[in-house]
Amino acid sequence: MHTQILELLNEWRYFPKYQLERHVDVFFGLYIHQILEEKFERKYFDTVFPEFPISKQLLIQGHPGNDVINSDFCLITSDKNIATFVELKTDHRSLRDSQDIYYENIKTFSFNDILEKLLNVVKVSSIKYKYLPLLSSLQKVGVINIDLDFYERYKTENRVYANKYLKPNTIISKSIKCEVEYILPKNNTNKENTITFEELSSYPFIDKEFRIYLKKWCKPLKDDIANMLSI
């Protein structure tokens, strides 16, 4: 099954509207914890936060509303000193300048700032239930402390009323530094904070079959298509 899925992903990536990065993230998610520990030689909590929501109000000055952008992965070091946000791209063209600025802006804030805005997003969300697993996981690693009544009130009473338990003192961690890392096929832009597919293909803890495809995906898609069609 593993091989069949990778083969299908590789085949479908040639089609014009297919976005490989939206489907291959689960494979990177299997190893992202080990990848960061290998890269930085530091320990992380086992918990991986996928599609971590970050308020645009924080990243874009004067931005109205409570919509978010999502970082592909977020991991927190076990000493709670650093929160690493990881952005995965399988095609350099999908890394837009405006989007890149948003991600780079993350580094100018502490993780506490991000958590504070996240709680505001949760309060006004009409799909509050989708945030409960995220809040629970953040509580397990010890960066927030939400009264258990919040979860009980949410289940049994008015869900807006449950918001009173999301107080500023919910955030209990010390100031945690934020950093951003990119996982890209190649480092054509000479970004310092980049891990390339080629680099990952040398990591022995990554499944051999996946490493083979990482090497394939290093090539620019247009060149690969040209070779495939013998143009």
C-alpha positions in Angstrom: 0.0 0.0 0.0 2.8 2.4 0.9 4.5 1.9 -2.5 1.2 2.2 -4.4 0.4 5.5 -2.7 3.8 7.0 -3.5 3.6 5.8 -7.1 0.1 7.4 -7.5 1.3 10.6 -5.9 4.2 10.7 -8.3 2.0 10.1 -11.3 -0.7 12.6 -10.3 1.8 15.4 -9.6 2.2 15.9 -13.4 -1.4 17.0 -13.8 -2.0 20.7 -14.0 -4.3 21.2 -10.9 -2.8 18.6 -8.7 -0.9 20.0 -5.7 1.4 17.3 -4.3 2.2 19.2 -1.1 -1.5 19.0 0.0 -1.4 15.2 -0.1 2.2 14.2 0.7 2.3 16.1 4.1 1.3 13.0 6.0 4.5 11.3 4.9 6.6 14.2 6.1 4.5 14.2 9.2 5.7 10.7 10.0 9.3 11.9 10.2 9.1 15.7 11.0 9.9 15.1 14.7 13.1 13.2 13.9 14.0 15.5 11.1 14.1 18.6 13.4 15.9 16.7 16.1 18.5 15.6 13.6 18.8 19.0 12.0 19.1 21.0 15.2 20.4 18.4 17.7 17.8 19.3 20.3 14.8 17.5 21.8 11.2 18.2 20.8 7.9 17.1 22.4 6.5 14.1 20.5 3.3 16.1 19.7 3.2 17.4 16.2 0.6 20.2 15.5 -0.5 20.0 11.8 -1.9 23.0 10.1 -1.3 25.2 13.1 -3.6 28.3 12.8 -1.9 31.7 13.2 -4.1 34.9 13.2 -3.6 37.2 10.3 -4.2 40.1 12.7 -0.8 39.3 14.2 1.0 38.9 10.9 -0.6 41.7 8.9 -0.8 45.1 10.4 -4.4 46.4 10.5 -5.9 43.2 9.2 -9.6 43.0 10.1 -11.4 39.9 11.2 -10.2 36.7 12.8 -9.1 34.6 9.8 -5.9 32.7 9.9 -3.1 31.2 7.9 -1.9 27.7 8.7 1.6 26.5 9.2 2.1 23.0 7.9 3.7 21.8 11.1 4.5 23.2 14.5 6.7 21.5 17.1 7.8 22.7 20.5 11.2 21.9 22.1 11.0 19.8 25.3 12.6 22.7 27.3 9.8 25.0 26.0 12.4 27.5 24.6 11.5 27.3 20.9 8.4 26.7 18.7 9.4 25.7 15.2 7.0 26.3 12.4 7.6 24.3 9.3 6.4 25.2 5.8 6.4 22.4 3.3 6.6 23.1 -0.5 7.0 20.6 -3.2 7.3 23.2 -6.0 9.3 26.4 -5.6 6.7 28.3 -7.6 4.1 27.7 -4.8 6.2 29.8 -2.4 4.8 33.3 -3.1 6.6 36.4 -2.0 3.6 37.7 0.0 3.1 34.3 1.7 6.8 34.2 2.4 6.6 37.5 4.2 3.8 36.2 6.5 6.0 33.2 7.5 9.0 35.3 8.1 7.0 37.7 10.3 6.2 34.7 12.6 9.8 35.0 13.9 9.2 38.5 15.2 6.6 37.3 17.7 6.7 35.0 20.7 4.7 31.8 20.8 2.7 33.4 23.6 1.6 36.1 21.2 0.4 33.5 18.8 -1.4 31.6 21.5 -3.1 34.8 22.7 -4.5 35.5 19.2 -5.4 31.8 18.9 -7.7 32.0 21.9 -9.4 35.0 20.4 -10.0 33.1 17.2 -11.4 30.2 19.2 -13.8 32.5 21.1 -15.4 33.8 17.9 -15.3 30.6 15.9 -18.6 29.0 14.9 -16.8 25.7 14.6 -15.3 25.8 18.1 -15.3 22.0 18.4 -12.6 21.8 15.8 -10.2 23.7 18.1 -10.8 21.5 21.1 -8.2 18.8 20.1 -5.6 21.5 19.4 -6.3 23.2 22.8 -6.1 19.8 24.6 -2.8 18.9 22.9 -1.3 22.3 23.8 -2.4 21.7 27.4 -0.7 18.3 27.4 2.7 19.9 26.5 2.2 22.5 29.2 1.9 25.8 27.4 -1.7 26.5 28.3 -3.9 25.6 31.2 -7.6 25.6 30.5 -10.0 24.8 33.3 -11.6 21.4 32.7 -14.9 23.2 33.1 -14.4 24.7 29.7 -14.7 21.3 28.1 -17.6 20.3 30.3 -19.5 23.6 29.7 -18.9 23.2 26.0 -20.5 19.8 26.0 -23.5 20.6 28.3 -24.2 24.3 28.1 -24.2 27.4 25.9 -21.0 27.2 23.9 -20.5 30.9 24.0 -20.7 30.8 27.8 -17.8 28.4 27.7 -15.6 31.3 26.4 -15.4 32.7 29.9 -12.9 30.0 30.7 -10.5 31.1 28.0 -8.8 33.8 30.1 -5.5 35.6 29.5 -4.0 33.5 32.3 -4.8 30.4 30.2 -1.3 30.9 28.7 1.1 29.6 31.4 4.3 29.0 29.5 7.3 31.3 29.6 8.1 33.4 26.6 8.8 30.9 23.8 10.9 32.0 20.8 9.4 31.3 17.3 11.4 30.1 14.3 10.5 29.2 10.8 11.9 26.4 8.7 11.2 25.5 5.1 11.2 22.1 3.5 11.8 22.6 -0.2 12.9 20.4 -3.2 16.0 22.6 -3.6 17.4 25.7 -1.9 17.4 27.9 -5.1 16.8 31.1 -3.1 19.7 30.4 -0.6 17.4 30.6 2.4 19.4 29.8 5.6 16.4 28.2 7.2 15.8 25.5 4.6 15.9 21.7 4.6 16.0 20.2 1.1 14.5 17.0 -0.2 18.1 16.0 -1.2 19.2 16.4 2.4 16.2 14.4 3.7 17.0 11.6 1.2 20.2 10.9 3.1 18.5 10.5 6.5 18.6 6.7 7.3 15.6 6.8 9.6 13.3 7.8 6.7 11.8 4.9 4.8 13.9 3.8 1.8 11.0 4.0 -0.7 10.1 7.5 0.4 13.8 8.6 0.1 13.7 7.4 -3.5 10.8 9.6 -4.3 12.3 12.6 -2.4 15.2 12.3 -4.9 12.8 12.2 -7.8 11.0 15.3 -6.5 14.2 17.3 -6.3 14.0 17.9 -10.0 12.0 20.9 -11.4 8.7 19.5 -12.5 8.9 21.0 -16.0 12.3 19.3 -16.7 11.0 16.0 -15.3 7.9 16.2 -17.6 10.1 17.0 -20.6 12.3 13.9 -19.9 9.3 11.7 -19.3 7.7 12.7 -22.7 11.1 12.6 -24.5 10.7 16.2 -25.7 
